[in-house]
Amino acid sequence: MPESPYTQDHYQVLALPSNPSASKDLTDQDIRLAYRRALLLHHPDKSRPSLTSPPASKYTIDAITLAYKTLIDPSTRSEYDLSLITASSTTRRIPLQPSHPGLETVDLDDMGYDEKEQMWYRGCRCGKDGAYVITEEELELNAEYGETITPCQGCSLWLRVTFAVAEDG
């Protein structure tokens, strides 16, 4: 039985590279072609399982469509990539070393701070104000590394933020 579409890796559903550095090089055309291939491969009318082989369709049409809609839109794709990175760093807690084109490095002190929301923010060169957001939780999670990365919420650029951990006492 197929997994829930909400627990599947959208890149895997469309047979696209899922590591952050490779996925940044994907064009809209790459995503569209992968979407069409996945539809043909997994469509119930197109796959003909035999008695000796398991069904070819691992993903539902709904899962494929959800993957496409998520990855084709730069904003939702950026949010999705962030969720993958956050889930990955939460479980493995290793420093992230992506080689994203356009990756900029700044110090946390160079970012604005919103005391009400308790988060740091910075505009992106794409023009979106507050496009990069860093929360206290992200800093605590990556404290041992002294850096974290975050995607722009308006485009596909990324920001590496370095910081020093203040010792209590």
C-alpha positions in Angstrom: 0.0 0.0 0.0 1.4 3.4 -0.9 2.5 5.8 1.9 0.5 8.9 2.7 1.4 11.7 0.2 2.2 14.0 3.2 4.9 11.7 4.4 6.6 11.1 1.1 9.6 13.0 -0.2 8.3 15.1 -3.1 11.7 14.9 -4.9 11.6 11.1 -4.6 8.0 10.9 -5.9 9.1 12.8 -9.1 12.5 10.9 -9.2 14.4 14.1 -8.9 17.7 14.7 -6.8 16.7 15.4 -3.3 19.9 16.8 -1.8 19.6 20.6 -1.3 22.5 21.6 -3.5 21.4 19.5 -6.5 17.7 20.5 -6.2 18.6 24.2 -6.5 19.8 23.6 -10.0 16.4 22.2 -11.1 14.5 24.2 -13.7 10.8 24.5 -14.0 11.1 22.4 -17.2 13.0 19.7 -15.3 10.2 19.5 -12.7 7.5 19.5 -15.5 9.2 16.6 -17.3 9.6 14.6 -14.1 5.9 15.2 -13.3 4.8 13.9 -16.7 7.1 10.9 -16.5 5.8 10.1 -13.0 2.2 10.4 -14.2 2.9 8.0 -17.1 4.8 5.5 -14.9 2.3 5.4 -12.0 -1.0 5.9 -13.7 -3.3 3.0 -12.9 -4.4 2.6 -16.6 -0.8 2.6 -17.8 0.7 0.1 -15.4 -0.1 -3.6 -16.0 1.1 -5.7 -13.1 1.6 -9.4 -13.8 1.0 -12.2 -11.5 4.7 -12.7 -11.0 5.7 -9.0 -10.4 4.4 -6.5 -7.8 2.4 -3.5 -9.0 4.6 -0.9 -10.7 2.7 2.0 -9.1 4.3 3.1 -5.9 2.7 6.5 -5.8 -0.8 7.8 -6.3 -1.7 10.4 -8.8 -2.6 12.7 -5.9 0.9 12.2 -4.4 2.5 13.0 -7.8 0.3 16.1 -8.2 1.0 17.3 -4.7 4.8 16.9 -5.3 4.6 18.8 -8.6 2.5 21.7 -7.1 4.9 21.9 -4.1 8.1 21.9 -6.2 7.0 24.1 -9.2 6.2 27.1 -7.0 9.5 28.8 -5.8 7.9 29.9 -2.5 6.4 26.5 -1.5 9.5 24.8 -2.7 11.7 26.9 -0.5 9.5 26.2 2.5 9.5 22.5 1.6 13.3 22.4 1.3 13.6 24.2 4.7 11.3 21.5 6.3 13.6 18.8 4.8 16.7 20.5 6.2 15.1 21.1 9.6 13.9 17.5 9.8 17.4 16.3 8.7 19.3 18.5 11.1 16.9 17.7 14.0 17.4 14.0 13.7 21.1 14.0 12.7 22.4 17.3 14.2 25.3 17.7 11.9 26.5 20.9 10.3 25.0 21.5 6.9 27.6 22.2 4.1 25.5 22.8 1.0 27.1 24.4 -2.1 24.1 26.5 -3.1 24.8 29.0 -5.9 24.4 32.4 -4.4 24.9 31.3 -0.9 25.8 34.4 1.2 27.4 34.3 4.6 26.6 36.9 7.3 27.0 37.2 11.0 23.9 37.1 13.2 24.8 40.6 14.5 24.3 41.9 11.0 20.6 40.8 11.0 17.7 42.7 12.4 16.0 41.4 15.5 12.3 41.4 16.3 11.9 41.2 20.1 8.2 40.5 19.9 8.6 37.5 17.7 12.1 36.6 19.1 13.6 36.1 15.7 16.3 37.5 13.5 15.5 38.6 9.9 17.2 40.0 6.8 16.0 41.1 3.4 17.2 39.2 0.3 18.7 40.6 -2.9 15.5 39.4 -4.7 13.9 42.4 -3.0 11.8 40.6 -0.4 12.1 42.3 3.1 12.4 39.8 5.9 13.0 37.0 3.5 15.5 35.2 5.7 14.3 34.3 9.2 16.3 32.7 12.1 14.5 31.6 15.3 16.0 31.0 18.7 15.2 27.3 18.3 17.3 27.1 15.1 20.2 28.8 16.9 19.9 26.4 19.9 19.7 23.4 17.5 22.9 24.4 15.7 24.8 26.0 18.7 27.6 23.4 18.6 28.3 24.4 15.0 28.1 28.1 15.3 26.2 28.4 12.0 22.9 27.7 10.4 21.5 28.1 6.9 18.1 29.3 5.9 16.4 29.7 2.5 14.9 32.9 1.2 11.1 32.9 1.5 10.8 34.7 -1.8 13.3 32.9 -4.1 15.8 30.0 -4.2 18.7 31.8 -2.6 20.1 30.7 0.8 21.9 32.5 3.7 24.5 31.0 6.0 24.4 32.7 9.4 27.3 32.4 11.7 27.1 33.2 15.4 28.9 32.8 18.7 27.3 31.1 21.6 27.3 33.2 24.8 28.3 31.2 27.9 26.0 31.7 30.9 27.5 32.7 34.2 
